[in-house]
Amino acid sequence: MGIQDVIEGKKQWRAHLARVKALPPDYRIVYKEMQKYLFRVGPVGLLDGPLLPGIVDFFEEGVAAGKGVLELIGSDVAAFCDGLVKDSPTYADAYQESLGGKSRTTGK
């Protein structure tokens, strides 16, 4: 990864954060909670993948349709996030495999 990749990554992240900041307050609060949760349990490649921008896209569509954020995702933010990453390998899976345990995604 060269310096240009780092600079481009920072530009993309700043643009992403600007989109989040433009959301209504209730959407921003839920997004930040989702982000915290996903960073904790997180799928491998969370930062450079399409998940976080996809959530913002979904939220922007909800705002445009005049829906409240809980109408879109339900009242259980963690369950919604788990549904988003259910088929993705997570850092928790990688850690479990490193300990010689079973992975929840592969079942091996």
N, C-alpha and C positions, 0 to 999 in steps of 0.2 A: 504494500500500500504506500503510494507516494504522497508527497505533500499536497498535490492537486486533489487527490482523492479525499484527503482529510478536509481540505478547504471546501470542496463540493459537498461533502457530508454535513459540514457545519451549516452551509447555506440552506441545504434541504431541511435540516432540523429546525433552523430559525424560521423558515417559511411554514413548516408544520406548526410550530408554536404560535405563530401569528394567526393561523387558521383557528387554532383552539381558542385563542384569546378573543376572536371575533364571535364565538358562540355565546348564546345567552348564559347568564350565570348558573342556572340549574344544570345545563348541559356541561358547562366547564367543571362544575363540582363533580359530577358523575364521571366525566372523562378522567379527571385527576385520580379519582378513586380506582377506576379501571386500570389506569397506567401504573399506579402503585402496586395493585394486585398482580398485574401481568409481569412487572419487573421482579416481583417476589417469586412467583411460580413459573414464570416466563418460558415461553417456547424459545428454543435455540434460534438465533437469528432475528430476535424481536426488533432490534433497532434498525436493521437494514432490510427488513421484510415489509410486506404490504399491510400488515395487520393494523398498526396504529393509524396510518393514513386512511385505511378503509373504514375504521371506526369514525373518524372525522367526516368522511364522505357520508356515511350513514346518518350521522347526527345532523349534518347540514341539510340532508334531504328531509329529515324529521322536522327541523325548524321551518323549512320552506312549506311543508305540509301543515304547519300549525299544530303539531303534536307536542305533547310534553315528553320529556326524556323517559319517564317511567312507563309511558304508553308504549314506547319502542322496545325497551329492554326488560320491563318487569321490575319488581321490587327487590329482587335478589341479584345484585351486581356481580357477586362472585360466581353464581351459577351461570349467568350470561357469559362471563369471561371463560369459564370452564368449557362451555359449549363451543366457544370460538376456537379453543386450542385443543379440543379433545383428540384430534388425530395427529397432533404435532408433537414431535419429541421435545421434551422440556429439560431444563437444567436439573430438575429434581430426578427425572428419569436417568440422565447421564450419571448423576451422583449415585443413585441406587445401583446402577449397573457396575460402577466402579467399586462398590462395596461387595459385589457378587450377588446382588439380589435380582429380583425380577423387575422388568420394565413394565409399566402399566400399559404402554402402547403396543408392545410386542408380545407381552404375556409369557416371555421366555425366561 
